[in-house]
Structures are given as C-alpha cells and as structure tokens.
Amino acid sequence: MMISHDTRCALDAVVDLLNTAPEGESPGAPDSLTGLAALEDFVRRNDVSDVGALGAGDLAAVRSVRARFARIFAADDDRTAAEQLNSLVASAGTTPQLTDHDGYDWHVHYFAPGASVAEHLAADGGMALAFLLVAGERERLRRCEAPDCRHAFVDLSRNRSRRYCDSRTCGNRLHVAAYRARQREAAAG
C-alpha cells in the first residue's frame, strides 16, 4: 500500500496519541497525557506544525480527539467508522491547503490556518484514517494482540499480518513464553 509522507506522519501521530491513553498501555497503566508538558512533548515528538502556545483548553480538546480516534479504531464496520470520521473532520473545520514548509515538497494540510492543535490533529489524522477507509484498508487499524498490551498501530505490512505493536517487545515476549511452555511440556511428558 502506497501512502504519502504526510499521511504516514499523520497516522503515526494518531497512533502515538492513542497510545497515551490508559487503554493503550498495560492494564491499570496511567494516562500519559495529563499535563501541558506531556502535550508539548507530544507536539514536538510528532513534529506538529503551526502550533502556537498551548493551554489547558488544548489539553482537554486533544484528549477529546484522542477518544474519538479510539472509537474509530474500535468501530465494528466501515459505515460506523465513516460516520465517525465525517463528524470528526467536519468538527475540525477542515480547509485543505497545499504547502511546502520545512524542506518538505508540496503536500496537503487539512487544518485551517490558525487551527488549534486539537483541530490540527482531527483534520490531518482524520483525513489520513479516511484515506485508509476509502482504500478498503480499515482492517489495518489494529490493537496489539499481546494479552498485557493494547497499544494501537497501523499494520502497513504487505500481507496485513502484523499482530503486535512491536515485534521486538510484545511479539518476542510471547514467542519466548510459548517456546518455554513447549520446553516445559516436553520435559514433563
């Protein structure tokens, strides 16, 4: 599946945002988007452009957008996901614009000039998710299958076979546990 650089960045930001929620962590893990410093770190980490000074209202609004993204990931079918995406993108006041800032070639920003960080994330992230839905690829929106992890991820593997948020951590941990269980079973039998 071919996706543009800016769509990939928007998808990565959506996933990163989802994984700040308690449901994206081990059971009982705290929310990691609890203060302005955490929001500022998220904005820096995801290179969110055209964001001014952040305030408490921004934190609440971004957490609300995060909850809406979680509902889209959890949608039972394409129609439900589409309805949720349409509502999200419309609420962001989407205004597509061509831009070539910061050394990147021409690409499209979907957020309106002067948009808040929440509107920015809703517009660009919502459109990136919409592109997956339009391409018939919504099943690529996943949650890690490791029993102690619910991290979100977008499966961009060629054959759509990715099961874990990170094969080096969750995947490897489960494979090692299965191997050890087989070894114990063989020793006992």
Solvent accessible surface area in square Angstrom, and as a share of the most:
residue,aa,sasa,rsa
1,M,91,0.40
2,M,183,0.82
3,I,44,0.22
4,S,59,0.38
5,H,104,0.46
6,D,38,0.20
7,T,15,0.09
8,R,110,0.40
9,C,58,0.35
10,A,14,0.11
11,L,1,0.01
12,D,66,0.34
13,A,9,0.07
14,V,3,0.02
15,V,25,0.15
16,D,35,0.18
17,L,0,0.00
18,L,0,0.00
19,N,25,0.13
20,T,8,0.05
21,A,8,0.06
22,P,61,0.38
23,E,89,0.40
24,G,0,0.00
25,E,48,0.22
26,S,59,0.38
27,P,108,0.68
28,G,83,0.79
29,A,23,0.18
30,P,109,0.68
31,D,23,0.12
32,S,62,0.40
33,L,1,0.00
34,T,88,0.51
35,G,27,0.26
36,L,64,0.32
37,A,78,0.61
38,A,31,0.24
39,L,0,0.00
40,E,69,0.31
41,D,61,0.32
42,F,0,0.00
43,V,19,0.11
44,R,165,0.60
45,R,126,0.46
46,N,31,0.16
47,D,102,0.53
48,V,19,0.11
49,S,22,0.14
50,D,104,0.54
51,V,38,0.22
52,G,62,0.59
53,A,110,0.85
54,L,30,0.15
55,G,28,0.27
56,A,78,0.61
57,G,57,0.54
58,D,28,0.15
59,L,24,0.12
60,A,65,0.51
61,A,39,0.31
62,V,0,0.00
63,R,87,0.32
64,S,58,0.38
65,V,13,0.08
66,R,18,0.06
67,A,44,0.34
68,R,58,0.21
69,F,0,0.00
70,A,18,0.14
71,R,127,0.46
72,I,1,0.01
73,F,20,0.08
74,A,75,0.58
75,A,14,0.11
76,D,135,0.70
77,D,65,0.34
78,D,69,0.36
79,R,182,0.66
80,T,47,0.27
81,A,0,0.00
82,A,30,0.23
83,E,106,0.48
84,Q,53,0.24
85,L,7,0.03
86,N,104,0.54
87,S,58,0.37
88,L,1,0.00
89,V,22,0.12
90,A,78,0.60
91,S,69,0.45
92,A,4,0.03
93,G,42,0.41
94,T,41,0.24
95,T,57,0.33
96,P,87,0.55
97,Q,69,0.31
98,L,124,0.62
99,T,30,0.17
100,D,73,0.38
101,H,51,0.23
102,D,113,0.59
103,G,80,0.77
104,Y,87,0.33
105,D,125,0.65
106,W,166,0.58
107,H,26,0.12
108,V,46,0.26
109,H,20,0.09
110,Y,31,0.12
111,F,9,0.04
112,A,26,0.20
113,P,101,0.64
114,G,84,0.81
115,A,16,0.12
116,S,41,0.26
117,V,3,0.02
118,A,6,0.04
119,E,68,0.30
120,H,14,0.06
121,L,9,0.05
122,A,3,0.02
123,A,0,0.00
124,D,24,0.12
125,G,2,0.02
126,G,0,0.00
127,M,42,0.19
128,A,2,0.01
129,L,2,0.01
130,A,22,0.17
131,F,79,0.33
132,L,1,0.01
133,L,33,0.17
134,V,125,0.72
135,A,60,0.47
136,G,48,0.46
137,E,18,0.08
138,R,43,0.16
139,E,84,0.38
140,R,4,0.02
141,L,18,0.09
142,R,54,0.20
143,R,43,0.16
144,C,0,0.00
145,E,95,0.42
146,A,2,0.01
147,P,107,0.68
148,D,60,0.31
149,C,9,0.05
150,R,116,0.42
151,H,44,0.19
152,A,1,0.01
153,F,6,0.02
154,V,14,0.08
155,D,0,0.00
156,L,51,0.25
157,S,38,0.25
158,R,227,0.83
159,N,110,0.56
160,R,95,0.35
161,S,63,0.41
162,R,89,0.33
163,R,117,0.43
164,Y,21,0.08
165,C,26,0.16
166,D,40,0.21
167,S,79,0.51
168,R,191,0.70
169,T,72,0.42
170,C,7,0.04
171,G,1,0.01
172,N,78,0.40
173,R,103,0.37
174,L,49,0.24
175,H,110,0.49
176,V,53,0.31
177,A,54,0.42
178,A,45,0.35
179,Y,115,0.44
180,R,143,0.52
181,A,45,0.35
182,R,141,0.52
183,Q,89,0.40
184,R,155,0.57
185,E,132,0.59
186,A,78,0.60
187,A,93,0.72
188,A,95,0.73
189,G,100,0.96
